[in-house]
Amino acid sequence: MTQRRILIVAHAYREDTVRAAVRVVNAVRAEGAVPVLAPDDRAELSAIVAELADVPALGVDVALTEIDIAIVLGGDGTILRAAELVRGGTAPVLGVNMGHVGFLAEIERDDMDEAVHRAIIGDYAVEERLALAVIVKDDDDRVVYETWALNEAAIEKDQRERMIEVIIEVDRRPLTAYGADGVVVATPTGSTAYNFSAGGPVIWPTVQAIAVVPLSAHTLFSKPLVVGPDHAVAVELKDDSAGTGVLWCDGRRSHPLPPGARVVVRRSPKPVLLARLHPAAFTDRLVRKFKLPTEGWRGPSEHTPTETLTLPSLEAHE
């Protein structure tokens, strides 16, 4: 049987994360699998813990296509980095929350040992999350930049004192125009991130949709929009926009947007894969992560069979 290769994604900025990385590397080896680190992670971690220097490096000693799963030790930012590292491969991402909210993480650090064991033996489900394909065109309609996003593509002003003038388009038809600090185009996964802070809707991960949320727009029609996954959303910076902008995808990849630039966002044909150990309800995740008040709820207990809604027969009215 081929040894499983486990990518471990962690940074060296926090002592508890470094300890966790050593613990996971040792656990992977103990179960006969091969631990792998990204080259930058290996350099930073081995500067603190010398024994990590001999861990194989991704893209140097082990090809991306050989990675079976990525175990991520950190918060949402680290998980987004891991999704970027495995983009182009088939490995799902399993998040162990070492941060505060850690909305994308599957488990908390207290459950790490069992999670690592299950990741090594392949005992998990794989969930597909909608991702965005993003291109930037110049004012001559030439593609000058291409990237992707798991959470959002954010078109923002890059000068504090000047807003940007944008035109919103859906399926090659103009919808509205306004001056704003920017526009966020988000996935359901990203609906609890930047989109959430900007006043956009929370979208269940099972919903295939794209949210378009203006940032401090100077217009009466500045409500968030939710469009289907097969629609293309474009945000153009007007030629006469006083301000210039910048595109940020997941807060990690950026590109400048001069007046006349056009950002086109649509569903990527390649989703992001997340490893899931427990079939937890998204409602419970919202309540737990945001500490939402549920006192006084009189609904069914966890052990009550799922309720069914009985609709009145239409035959009686025919």
Secondary structure in CASP SS format (residue, H / E / C, confidence):
PFRMAT SS
TARGET T0000
AUTHOR 0000-0000-0000
METHOD secondary structure of the structure
MODEL  1
M C 1.00
T C 1.00
Q C 1.00
R C 1.00
R E 1.00
I E 1.00
L E 1.00
I E 1.00
V E 1.00
A C 1.00
H C 1.00
A C 1.00
Y C 1.00
R C 1.00
E H 1.00
D H 1.00
T H 1.00
V H 1.00
R H 1.00
A H 1.00
A H 1.00
V H 1.00
R H 1.00
V H 1.00
V H 1.00
N H 1.00
A H 1.00
V H 1.00
R H 1.00
A H 1.00
E C 1.00
G C 1.00
A C 1.00
V E 1.00
P E 1.00
V E 1.00
L E 1.00
A C 1.00
P H 1.00
D H 1.00
D H 1.00
R H 1.00
A H 1.00
E H 1.00
L H 1.00
S H 1.00
A C 1.00
I C 1.00
V C 1.00
A H 1.00
E H 1.00
L H 1.00
A H 1.00
D H 1.00
V C 1.00
P C 1.00
A E 1.00
L E 1.00
G C 1.00
V C 1.00
D C 1.00
V E 1.00
A C 1.00
L H 1.00
T H 1.00
E H 1.00
I C 1.00
D C 1.00
I E 1.00
A E 1.00
I E 1.00
V E 1.00
L E 1.00
G E 1.00
G C 1.00
D H 1.00
G H 1.00
T H 1.00
I H 1.00
L H 1.00
R H 1.00
A H 1.00
A H 1.00
E H 1.00
L H 1.00
V H 1.00
R C 1.00
G C 1.00
G C 1.00
T C 1.00
A C 1.00
P C 1.00
V E 1.00
L E 1.00
G E 1.00
V E 1.00
N E 1.00
M C 1.00
G C 1.00
H C 1.00
V C 1.00
G C 1.00
F C 1.00
L C 1.00
A C 1.00
E C 1.00
I E 1.00
E E 1.00
R H 1.00
D H 1.00
D H 1.00
M H 1.00
D H 1.00
E H 1.00
A H 1.00
V H 1.00
H H 1.00
R H 1.00
A H 1.00
I H 1.00
I H 1.00
G C 1.00
D C 1.00
Y C 1.00
A E 1.00
V E 1.00
E E 1.00
E E 1.00
R E 1.00
L C 1.00
A C 1.00
L E 1.00
A E 1.00
V E 1.00
I E 1.00
V E 1.00
K E 1.00
D C 1.00
D C 1.00
D C 1.00
D C 1.00
R C 1.00
V E 1.00
V E 1.00
Y E 1.00
E E 1.00
T E 1.00
W E 1.00
A E 1.00
L C 1.00
N C 1.00
E E 1.00
A E 1.00
A E 1.00
I E 1.00
E E 1.00
K E 1.00
D C 1.00
Q C 1.00
R C 1.00
E C 1.00
R C 1.00
M C 1.00
I E 1.00
E E 1.00
V E 1.00
I E 1.00
I E 1.00
E E 1.00
V E 1.00
D C 1.00
R C 1.00
R E 1.00
P E 1.00
L E 1.00
T E 1.00
A E 1.00
Y E 1.00
G E 1.00
A E 1.00
D C 1.00
G E 1.00
V E 1.00
V E 1.00
V E 1.00
A E 1.00
T C 1.00
P C 1.00
T H 1.00
G H 1.00
S H 1.00
T H 1.00
A C 1.00
Y H 1.00
N H 1.00
F H 1.00
S H 1.00
A C 1.00
G C 1.00
G C 1.00
P C 1.00
V C 1.00
I C 1.00
W C 1.00
P C 1.00
T C 1.00
V C 1.00
Q C 1.00
A C 1.00
I E 1.00
A E 1.00
V E 1.00
V E 1.00
P E 1.00
L E 1.00
S C 1.00
A C 1.00
H C 1.00
T C 1.00
L C 1.00
F C 1.00
S C 1.00
K C 1.00
P C 1.00
L E 1.00
V E 1.00
V E 1.00
G C 1.00
P C 1.00
D C 1.00
H C 1.00
A C 1.00
V E 1.00
A E 1.00
V E 1.00
E E 1.00
L E 1.00
K C 1.00
D C 1.00
D C 1.00
S C 1.00
A C 1.00
G C 1.00
T C 1.00
G E 1.00
V E 1.00
L E 1.00
W E 1.00
C E 1.00
D C 1.00
G C 1.00
R C 1.00
R E 1.00
S E 1.00
H E 1.00
P E 1.00
L E 1.00
P C 1.00
P C 1.00
G C 1.00
A C 1.00
R E 1.00
V E 1.00
V E 1.00
V E 1.00
R E 1.00
R E 1.00
S C 1.00
P C 1.00
K C 1.00
P C 1.00
V E 1.00
L E 1.00
L E 1.00
A E 1.00
R E 1.00
L C 1.00
H C 1.00
P C 1.00
A C 1.00
A C 1.00
F H 1.00
T H 1.00
D H 1.00
R H 1.00
L H 1.00
V H 1.00
R H 1.00
K H 1.00
F H 1.00
K C 1.00
L C 1.00
P C 1.00
T C 1.00
E C 1.00
G C 1.00
W C 1.00
R C 1.00
G C 1.00
P C 1.00
S C 1.00
E C 1.00
H C 1.00
T C 1.00
P C 1.00
T C 1.00
E C 1.00
T C 1.00
L C 1.00
T C 1.00
L C 1.00
P C 1.00
S C 1.00
L C 1.00
E H 1.00
A H 1.00
H H 1.00
E C 1.00
END
